[in-house]
């Protein structure tokens, strides 16, 4: 286990950056292919979840109904309750209590989510992401075409 | 676009299997690293989402409260509403109408989710996965230690 606060298998951290590049490529390929057999480690689980969330947010309606807004609140409420990494979840619970999901539009939701990701980036000493909507649209929906 | 039913960027399918292996490794690495800049294609979005869901399900409580059960129902209700790939979502909506989320325990939820994934595997001509709980625990939580 690589996290002193957590003894669940999900807390073990794959030290990707320190692997030699050949092994790293193989590892990355295995992680994405359907033949991969090992449970996700915390950093991969986090990466997949953020990718999934940002993509989902950028396809959220521009003008969601009240029912859709409630469903989106419920979605993040469930993530905060069931996210498999315990202490990541504890951080997220505190963070969204201070910063409730902004569900009134695709733009608001996408920017809000980017800011939550930046809160985690800051905690991990990672770079801040540019959360302008133009940048988010490009990054998660329209870029690379 | 590689899907005649869908003209959104998320419907474009990365033809990973036909890429040469060197390019494939590079591509896979880029997809997982934080330096990756392109929006997710449908198959990667699907892969990340299934990985996220199976991991979350295998850490669900063995004896969830009524409130937790409702939150988990809400979670899948939101996935069915907001999943970014439109026709994947339409399939999932029909599937969970016939097969509502089994939220009474970690075991029931994990097996139910595996069966939903197998419904998609069948649709895509992929192999069926062994949905025994022993296998799911190993695959998503305890294996490779």
Interface residues (C-beta under 8 A of the other chain):
Chain A: X8 X9 X10 X24 X25 X26 X28 X29 X31 X32 X34 X37 X38 X39 X40 X44 X45 X47 X48 X49 X51 X52 X55 X56 X58 X59 X60 X68 X71 X72 X74 X75 X77 X78 X79 X81 X82 X83 X84 X126 X139 X140 X141 X142 X143 X144 X145
Chain B: X8 X9 X10 X24 X25 X26 X28 X29 X31 X32 X34 X37 X38 X39 X40 X44 X45 X47 X48 X49 X51 X52 X55 X56 X58 X59 X60 X68 X71 X72 X74 X75 X77 X78 X79 X81 X82 X83 X84 X126 X139 X140 X141 X142 X143 X144 X145
